[in-house]
Amino acid sequence: MGSRGHRFESYCSDIAECGKSSQTGSFPVSKGAIPFSAKQLELMFFYIETIIAFLAMLIPLLLAVAFFTLYERLILAALQRRQGPNIVGFYGLLQPIADGLKLFVKESIVPKSSNGMLFIFAPIFTFGLAIAGWVVLPLGDGALLCDFRLSLLYVFMLSSLGVHTIIMAGWSSNSKYAFLGGLRSAAQMISYEISLGSVILAVLVVARTLNFSAIIDSQKTVWYALPLLPIFVLFFICALAETNRHPFDLPEAEAELVSGYNVEYSAMGFALFFLAEYSNIILISSVTTLLFLGGWAPFLDFMPFTLIPETVNFAIKTMFFITLFIIVRGTLPRYRYDQLMRLGWKVFLPFGLAFFLFYASLLLALNSGVELIN
């Protein structure tokens, strides 16, 4: 799967040569023959293969997001001692489909005083960035669309770009509530991305790579959640703030901002923001699994745990973090905004840098000791 880029470059050069030869008339096409060369057909099949692989990733992801909403409503209902959705379909299983159809058939309203172009494209860009991160996530050994050395950096780069789309949505709505929600989101996400970066540095120092597959291979002896336990806890809390989830959902605080940056959106515009938010939750849960719980590695390296498929191992670990996201939402109160900023800048960032320096110094000391013994 990782060699697709090299194949694409070779195909392009071959097609260029075929185009030159066709212009000079070096290979005439007989009547009734297929007007494509072998290389052109191969390039066509490459595009078809890429599209099929992308759809094979996109469709299960959309289904996972849809049923994630049902799973969240059932967990919250259990926490609050009520029934939850149980009318549409068998035990409410068709409720996500009913919600999606309702949003699909509703009229999309564009405010008259808004910036129409940015207002329409903001949710599309937000959803596109949420989907783009999945192309580098290995769900099993070799089960990914693209494998390159800086895959971890790529995911957090996309996360940083998500700030721009939220500001775009808040500003283009020409609403004070939406604009204030966009500004809150920008300040919050930038603040916690810095803390998240200091946490990632500690993992980078231990694993010595930014490639997800290599990080998983480095956890064959022990998962990083054990030796890097403080870093693991910091990462999960920063992930809550990065995805604007409770108790850090200040950009969407309905008590203060009605709905935040997406208050003016309806129908499919609101649905795309909704899909992007829940897709990001699944994405950050998957990244946490890859960085700290060994990815697709079995829970224990002996029978019968080794018989469980790799993708099932990965899904179970990801579901554990998704459930934590939901439980946190149902149990903790929302922070004030000044408390949120103080926690990010004065607690998480110093602790993240301190743990990074500690683990870096510890590894240097251990390597020096090994060299002295040798």
Solvent accessible surface area in square Angstrom, and as a share of the most:
residue,aa,sasa,rsa
1,M,104,0.46
2,G,42,0.40
3,S,58,0.38
4,R,23,0.08
5,G,45,0.43
6,H,134,0.60
7,R,88,0.32
8,F,72,0.30
9,E,120,0.54
10,S,52,0.34
11,Y,17,0.07
12,C,54,0.32
13,S,57,0.37
14,D,34,0.18
15,I,40,0.20
16,A,54,0.42
17,E,110,0.50
18,C,22,0.13
19,G,25,0.24
20,K,138,0.58
21,S,32,0.21
22,S,60,0.38
23,Q,155,0.69
24,T,111,0.65
25,G,52,0.50
26,S,76,0.49
27,F,83,0.35
28,P,123,0.77
29,V,84,0.48
30,S,77,0.49
31,K,208,0.88
32,G,84,0.81
33,A,51,0.39
34,I,119,0.61
35,P,92,0.58
36,F,99,0.41
37,S,25,0.16
38,A,80,0.62
39,K,82,0.35
40,Q,55,0.24
41,L,55,0.27
42,E,71,0.32
43,L,24,0.12
44,M,76,0.34
45,F,124,0.52
46,F,14,0.06
47,Y,104,0.40
48,I,76,0.39
49,E,66,0.30
50,T,49,0.29
51,I,100,0.51
52,I,105,0.53
53,A,19,0.15
54,F,75,0.31
55,L,80,0.40
56,A,64,0.50
57,M,30,0.14
58,L,32,0.16
59,I,96,0.49
60,P,71,0.45
61,L,12,0.06
62,L,58,0.29
63,L,100,0.50
64,A,46,0.36
65,V,2,0.01
66,A,27,0.21
67,F,78,0.33
68,F,9,0.04
69,T,18,0.10
70,L,7,0.04
71,Y,62,0.24
72,E,4,0.02
73,R,97,0.36
74,L,68,0.34
75,I,41,0.21
76,L,17,0.08
77,A,1,0.01
78,A,73,0.57
79,L,76,0.38
80,Q,99,0.44
81,R,227,0.83
82,R,128,0.47
83,Q,146,0.65
84,G,21,0.20
85,P,14,0.09
86,N,62,0.32
87,I,147,0.75
88,V,53,0.31
89,G,33,0.31
90,F,149,0.62
91,Y,158,0.60
92,G,0,0.00
93,L,87,0.43
94,L,89,0.44
95,Q,28,0.13
96,P,11,0.07
97,I,88,0.45
98,A,36,0.28
99,D,45,0.23
100,G,38,0.37
101,L,107,0.53
102,K,115,0.49
103,L,27,0.14
104,F,135,0.56
105,V,113,0.65
106,K,99,0.42
107,E,132,0.59
108,S,69,0.44
109,I,107,0.54
110,V,66,0.38
111,P,28,0.18
112,K,206,0.87
113,S,76,0.49
114,S,18,0.11
115,N,61,0.31
116,G,29,0.28
117,M,130,0.58
118,L,58,0.29
119,F,7,0.03
120,I,90,0.46
121,F,77,0.32
122,A,0,0.00
123,P,4,0.02
124,I,80,0.40
125,F,94,0.39
126,T,16,0.09
127,F,36,0.15
128,G,36,0.35
129,L,39,0.19
130,A,2,0.02
131,I,10,0.05
132,A,29,0.22
133,G,0,0.00
134,W,23,0.08
135,V,30,0.17
136,V,1,0.01
137,L,2,0.01
138,P,1,0.00
139,L,65,0.32
140,G,2,0.02
141,D,107,0.55
142,G,43,0.41
143,A,49,0.38
144,L,16,0.08
145,L,28,0.14
146,C,56,0.34
147,D,54,0.28
148,F,76,0.32
149,R,200,0.73
150,L,85,0.42
151,S,1,0.00
152,L,1,0.00
153,L,98,0.49
154,Y,48,0.18
155,V,5,0.03
156,F,34,0.14
157,M,89,0.40
158,L,16,0.08
159,S,30,0.20
160,S,42,0.27
161,L,71,0.35
162,G,13,0.13
163,V,8,0.05
164,H,113,0.50
165,T,6,0.04
166,I,13,0.06
167,I,61,0.31
168,M,42,0.19
169,A,0,0.00
170,G,0,0.00
171,W,134,0.47
172,S,1,0.00
173,S,2,0.01
174,N,97,0.50
175,S,20,0.13
176,K,180,0.76
177,Y,110,0.42
178,A,0,0.00
179,F,80,0.33
180,L,83,0.41
181,G,0,0.00
182,G,1,0.01
183,L,82,0.41
184,R,39,0.14
185,S,0,0.00
186,A,11,0.08
187,A,41,0.32
188,Q,0,0.00
189,M,14,0.06
190,I,88,0.45
191,S,5,0.03
192,Y,0,0.00
193,E,32,0.14
194,I,75,0.38
195,S,0,0.00
196,L,1,0.00
197,G,33,0.32
198,S,3,0.02
199,V,1,0.00
200,I,18,0.09
201,L,70,0.35
202,A,0,0.00
203,V,0,0.00
204,L,51,0.25
205,V,37,0.21
206,V,43,0.25
207,A,14,0.11
208,R,171,0.62
209,T,31,0.18
210,L,35,0.18
211,N,17,0.09
212,F,1,0.01
213,S,25,0.16
214,A,38,0.29
215,I,0,0.00
216,I,8,0.04
217,D,75,0.39
218,S,50,0.32
219,Q,2,0.01
220,K,163,0.69
221,T,133,0.77
222,V,64,0.37
223,W,56,0.20
224,Y,11,0.04
225,A,8,0.06
226,L,131,0.65
227,P,65,0.41
228,L,3,0.01
229,L,95,0.47
230,P,49,0.31
231,I,0,0.00
232,F,33,0.14
233,V,74,0.43
234,L,18,0.09
235,F,0,0.00
236,F,25,0.11
237,I,49,0.25
238,C,1,0.00
239,A,1,0.00
240,L,7,0.03
241,A,0,0.00
242,E,10,0.05
243,T,15,0.09
244,N,8,0.04
245,R,9,0.03
246,H,29,0.13
247,P,4,0.02
248,F,5,0.02
249,D,19,0.10
250,L,2,0.01
251,P,0,0.00
252,E,34,0.15
253,A,0,0.00
254,E,109,0.49
255,A,90,0.70
256,E,84,0.38
257,L,4,0.02
258,V,83,0.48
259,S,34,0.22
260,G,0,0.00
261,Y,11,0.04
262,N,15,0.08
263,V,39,0.22
264,E,61,0.27
265,Y,18,0.07
266,S,30,0.19
267,A,1,0.01
268,M,71,0.32
269,G,14,0.14
270,F,65,0.27
271,A,8,0.06
272,L,31,0.15
273,F,6,0.02
274,F,69,0.29
275,L,41,0.20
276,A,1,0.01
277,E,35,0.16
278,Y,11,0.04
279,S,1,0.01
280,N,50,0.26
281,I,0,0.00
282,I,14,0.07
283,L,18,0.09
284,I,15,0.07
285,S,1,0.00
286,S,1,0.01
287,V,0,0.00
288,T,2,0.01
289,T,0,0.00
290,L,0,0.00
291,L,0,0.00
292,F,0,0.00
293,L,24,0.12
294,G,0,0.00
295,G,0,0.00
296,W,23,0.08
297,A,23,0.18
298,P,43,0.27
299,F,73,0.30
300,L,87,0.43
301,D,124,0.64
302,F,114,0.48
303,M,121,0.54
304,P,87,0.55
305,F,64,0.26
306,T,60,0.35
307,L,118,0.59
308,I,55,0.28
309,P,79,0.50
310,E,70,0.31
311,T,70,0.41
312,V,65,0.37
313,N,2,0.01
314,F,12,0.05
315,A,51,0.39
316,I,82,0.41
317,K,4,0.02
318,T,9,0.05
319,M,82,0.37
320,F,106,0.44
321,F,1,0.00
322,I,8,0.04
323,T,30,0.17
324,L,55,0.28
325,F,2,0.01
326,I,0,0.00
327,I,65,0.33
328,V,21,0.12
329,R,101,0.37
330,G,29,0.28
331,T,82,0.48
332,L,86,0.43
333,P,103,0.65
334,R,67,0.24
335,Y,80,0.30
336,R,143,0.52
337,Y,54,0.20
338,D,72,0.37
339,Q,53,0.24
340,L,0,0.00
341,M,39,0.17
342,R,118,0.43
343,L,33,0.16
344,G,0,0.00
345,W,109,0.38
346,K,146,0.62
347,V,53,0.31
348,F,13,0.06
349,L,32,0.16
350,P,62,0.39
351,F,109,0.45
352,G,0,0.00
353,L,77,0.38
354,A,58,0.45
355,F,49,0.20
356,F,42,0.17
357,L,110,0.55
358,F,115,0.48
359,Y,21,0.08
360,A,22,0.17
361,S,67,0.43
362,L,77,0.38
363,L,45,0.22
364,L,124,0.61
365,A,62,0.48
366,L,102,0.51
367,N,58,0.30
368,S,58,0.38
369,G,27,0.26
370,V,85,0.49
371,E,130,0.58
372,L,155,0.77
373,I,151,0.77
374,N,148,0.76
